[in-house]
């Protein structure tokens, strides 16, 4: 399976009056939610749809903004400033609560990202706390991944491991470990940044996918000239989503963070 998407900035998962977890972009003060199409049947008490009436069924939760690598396109010069403190990160109970809220509104897939999610010592509890009817995937640079962790993550309910691949990750990527994930009943996606310098790695990623039953995901970096800059649209859709969550009673702007 081949996927292509644009790399988008994710809000870190911190305790705020309005949870900074996102499906398609940042969450800010929001206008009234758009009407739900008449022919759309929600799978919960309310339906998450964007301004074009498209159903939102997938969320990404950034568990931490910390990572053991310093890739230049992810952490530019000065990018270490403003890191969240440990007590600002959502607990696994809070992650489960917000994903449960999304699930009640028709979301059935959740991707756990970072930073590097595996730097969290409670990563197994995070995965285990997520409702079992939600398909869970995890993005990792593989530096901290082991066979033992693969088994524990699978037992906790993880479906897919998305392994970063390419120039920055050739030392940490282990093909045998990726194969082991598949042997344990999970699926593996190789994610590669879609730039010219990575073309040989992209070709080899497709070769491995064909031979080992992996998937490949190509990330496009946001262009400085704005050609690939979808952040404005992403922010707008995030605002719409927040309004619908609040209208359904899942968000309380005056109370503690979700």
C-alpha positions as CSV (number, residue, x, y, z in Angstrom):
1,X,0.0,0.0,0.0
2,X,1.4,3.4,-0.9
3,X,0.3,6.6,0.9
4,X,1.4,10.2,0.4
5,X,0.8,13.1,2.7
6,X,2.3,16.4,3.8
7,X,4.2,16.6,7.0
8,X,2.1,18.8,9.3
9,X,3.0,20.4,12.7
10,X,1.4,18.6,15.6
11,X,0.5,20.3,18.9
12,X,2.2,18.6,21.9
13,X,-0.1,16.6,24.2
14,X,-0.2,18.9,27.2
15,X,-2.7,19.7,29.9
16,X,-4.6,22.7,28.8
17,X,-8.2,23.9,29.2
18,X,-8.7,22.8,25.6
19,X,-6.8,19.6,24.9
20,X,-4.0,20.1,22.4
21,X,-4.5,16.8,20.7
22,X,-5.5,17.0,17.1
23,X,-7.0,15.1,14.2
24,X,-6.0,17.5,11.4
25,X,-4.5,20.6,12.9
26,X,-4.3,22.9,15.9
27,X,-7.3,23.6,18.1
28,X,-8.1,27.2,18.9
29,X,-11.2,29.3,19.8
30,X,-13.9,28.2,17.4
31,X,-17.0,29.3,15.6
32,X,-20.2,27.4,15.5
33,X,-19.7,23.9,13.9
34,X,-20.8,23.3,10.3
35,X,-24.1,21.4,9.8
36,X,-23.9,17.6,9.4
37,X,-24.9,16.4,5.9
38,X,-28.4,14.9,5.9
39,X,-27.3,11.7,4.4
40,X,-24.5,11.2,7.0
41,X,-25.2,8.7,9.7
42,X,-23.0,9.3,12.8
43,X,-21.6,6.3,14.6
44,X,-21.9,8.0,18.0
45,X,-23.7,10.9,19.8
46,X,-22.4,13.3,17.3
47,X,-20.4,13.2,14.0
48,X,-17.0,14.8,13.4
49,X,-17.1,16.4,10.0
50,X,-15.1,19.2,8.4
51,X,-16.5,22.3,6.6
52,X,-16.8,20.2,3.4
53,X,-18.9,17.6,5.1
54,X,-16.2,15.0,5.1
55,X,-16.2,12.5,7.9
56,X,-13.2,12.6,10.3
57,X,-12.3,9.1,11.4
58,X,-8.6,9.5,12.2
59,X,-6.7,11.4,14.9
60,X,-3.0,11.9,15.7
61,X,-1.9,12.3,19.3
62,X,1.5,13.7,20.0
63,X,2.6,12.0,23.3
64,X,5.8,14.0,23.7
65,X,7.9,16.6,22.0
66,X,11.1,14.9,23.0
67,X,13.2,12.6,20.9
68,X,16.6,10.9,21.1
69,X,17.5,12.1,17.6
70,X,18.0,15.6,16.2
71,X,17.0,15.4,12.5
72,X,17.5,18.8,10.9
73,X,14.1,18.9,9.2
74,X,12.3,18.0,12.5
75,X,14.4,19.9,15.0
76,X,15.9,23.0,13.3
77,X,18.4,25.3,15.0
78,X,16.9,26.6,18.2
79,X,14.2,23.9,18.1
80,X,15.0,22.7,21.5
81,X,13.5,25.8,23.1
82,X,10.1,25.6,24.7
83,X,10.0,21.9,25.4
84,X,7.1,20.7,27.5
85,X,7.9,19.7,31.1
86,X,7.0,16.2,32.3
87,X,4.0,17.3,34.3
88,X,2.6,19.1,31.3
89,X,2.3,15.9,29.3
90,X,-1.0,14.1,29.2
91,X,-1.2,10.9,31.4
92,X,-2.2,7.7,29.8
93,X,-5.6,8.0,31.4
94,X,-6.0,11.5,29.7
95,X,-4.9,10.1,26.4
96,X,-7.5,7.3,26.7
97,X,-10.2,9.8,27.7
98,X,-9.7,12.1,24.7
99,X,-9.5,9.2,22.2
100,X,-12.6,7.7,23.8
101,X,-14.3,11.1,23.1
102,X,-13.2,11.0,19.5
103,X,-14.3,7.4,19.2
104,X,-17.8,8.2,20.4
105,X,-18.0,10.6,17.5
106,X,-17.0,8.1,14.8
107,X,-13.2,8.1,15.0
108,X,-11.8,4.6,14.6
109,X,-8.1,5.1,14.0
110,X,-5.5,6.8,16.2
111,X,-1.8,7.3,15.5
112,X,0.6,8.0,18.4
113,X,3.4,10.3,17.5
114,X,6.0,12.5,19.2
115,X,8.8,13.5,19.3
116,X,9.6,9.8,19.9
117,X,6.7,8.0,21.6
118,X,9.0,5.3,23.0
119,X,10.8,7.7,25.3
120,X,7.7,7.6,27.5
121,X,8.2,4.9,30.1
122,X,4.4,4.4,30.3
123,X,4.0,3.8,26.5
124,X,2.5,0.3,27.1
125,X,0.0,1.7,29.6
126,X,-0.9,4.4,27.0
127,X,-1.6,1.9,24.3
128,X,-3.5,-0.5,26.6
129,X,-5.8,2.3,27.9
130,X,-7.1,3.2,24.4
131,X,-10.5,1.7,23.6
132,X,-10.0,-1.7,21.8
133,X,-12.4,-0.8,19.0
134,X,-9.9,1.9,17.9
135,X,-7.1,0.8,15.5
136,X,-3.9,2.1,17.0
137,X,-0.6,2.8,15.3
138,X,2.7,4.2,16.6
139,X,5.4,6.2,14.8
140,X,9.0,5.5,15.9
141,X,12.5,6.1,14.7
142,X,13.2,2.5,15.9
143,X,16.3,3.4,18.1
144,X,14.5,2.3,21.3
145,X,12.5,-0.5,19.7
146,X,13.2,-4.1,20.6
147,X,11.6,-7.5,20.1
148,X,10.4,-7.4,23.7
149,X,8.7,-4.0,23.2
150,X,7.1,-5.2,20.0
151,X,5.5,-8.1,21.8
152,X,4.4,-5.9,24.7
153,X,2.9,-3.3,22.4
154,X,1.1,-5.9,20.4
155,X,-0.3,-7.4,23.6
156,X,-1.4,-3.9,24.7
157,X,-3.4,-3.5,21.5
158,X,-1.1,-1.9,18.9
159,X,-2.0,-2.7,15.3
160,X,0.7,-0.9,13.2
161,X,4.3,0.3,13.8
162,X,5.3,3.1,11.5
163,X,9.1,3.0,11.2
164,X,11.0,6.1,10.0
165,X,13.4,5.1,7.2
166,X,15.9,7.0,5.1
167,X,19.2,8.9,5.5
168,X,18.7,9.8,9.1
169,X,17.5,6.4,10.2
170,X,19.6,3.9,8.3
171,X,21.6,3.2,11.5
172,X,18.6,2.7,13.7
173,X,16.3,0.8,11.2
174,X,16.4,-3.0,11.6
175,X,14.8,-4.9,8.8
176,X,14.8,-8.1,10.8
177,X,12.9,-6.3,13.6
178,X,10.4,-5.0,11.1
179,X,9.9,-8.6,9.9
180,X,9.5,-9.7,13.5
181,X,6.7,-7.2,13.9
182,X,4.9,-8.8,10.9
183,X,5.5,-12.3,12.3
184,X,3.8,-11.2,15.6
185,X,0.7,-10.3,13.7
186,X,1.2,-6.6,13.4
187,X,1.7,-4.4,10.3
188,X,4.7,-2.3,9.4
189,X,4.8,1.0,7.5
190,X,8.0,2.5,6.3
191,X,7.9,6.3,6.3
192,X,10.3,8.2,4.1
193,X,10.7,11.9,3.5
194,X,10.0,12.5,-0.2
195,X,13.0,14.6,-1.2
196,X,15.5,14.1,-4.0
197,X,18.3,13.0,-1.7
198,X,16.1,10.2,-0.4
199,X,15.2,8.7,-3.8
200,X,17.5,5.7,-3.5
201,X,16.1,5.0,0.0
202,X,12.5,5.4,-1.3
203,X,13.2,2.8,-4.1
204,X,14.7,0.3,-1.6
205,X,11.7,0.9,0.8
206,X,9.4,-0.1,-2.0
207,X,11.5,-3.2,-2.6
208,X,11.4,-4.2,1.1
209,X,7.6,-3.6,1.1
210,X,7.2,-6.0,-1.8
211,X,9.4,-8.6,-0.3
212,X,8.4,-8.4,3.4
213,X,4.7,-7.3,3.2
214,X,5.3,-3.7,4.5
215,X,3.6,-0.5,3.5
216,X,5.3,2.7,2.4
217,X,4.3,6.2,3.4
218,X,6.0,9.2,1.7
219,X,6.1,12.5,3.6
220,X,6.3,15.8,1.7
221,X,8.0,18.6,3.5
222,X,6.2,21.9,3.6
223,X,7.5,24.2,0.9
224,X,8.8,27.7,1.9
225,X,7.0,29.2,-1.1
226,X,3.7,27.9,0.2
227,X,3.0,25.5,-2.6
228,X,2.7,22.6,-0.2
229,X,1.8,24.7,2.8
230,X,-1.6,23.4,4.0
231,X,-1.4,24.8,7.5
232,X,-4.1,27.4,7.0
233,X,-6.6,24.8,5.9
234,X,-5.5,22.3,8.6
235,X,-6.0,25.0,11.3
236,X,-9.4,25.8,9.9
237,X,-10.5,22.1,10.0
238,X,-9.0,21.8,13.5
239,X,-11.2,24.7,14.7
240,X,-14.3,23.1,13.2
241,X,-13.5,19.8,14.9
242,X,-13.0,21.5,18.3
243,X,-16.4,23.2,18.0
244,X,-18.1,19.9,17.4
245,X,-16.3,18.3,20.3
246,X,-17.4,21.1,22.6
247,X,-21.0,21.1,21.3
248,X,-21.2,17.3,22.1
249,X,-20.1,18.0,25.7
250,X,-16.6,16.5,25.5
251,X,-14.7,19.7,26.0
252,X,-15.0,22.1,28.9
253,X,-13.1,25.3,28.3
254,X,-13.4,26.4,31.9
255,X,-12.5,23.2,33.6
256,X,-9.3,21.1,33.8
257,X,-7.7,19.8,30.6
258,X,-9.2,16.7,29.0
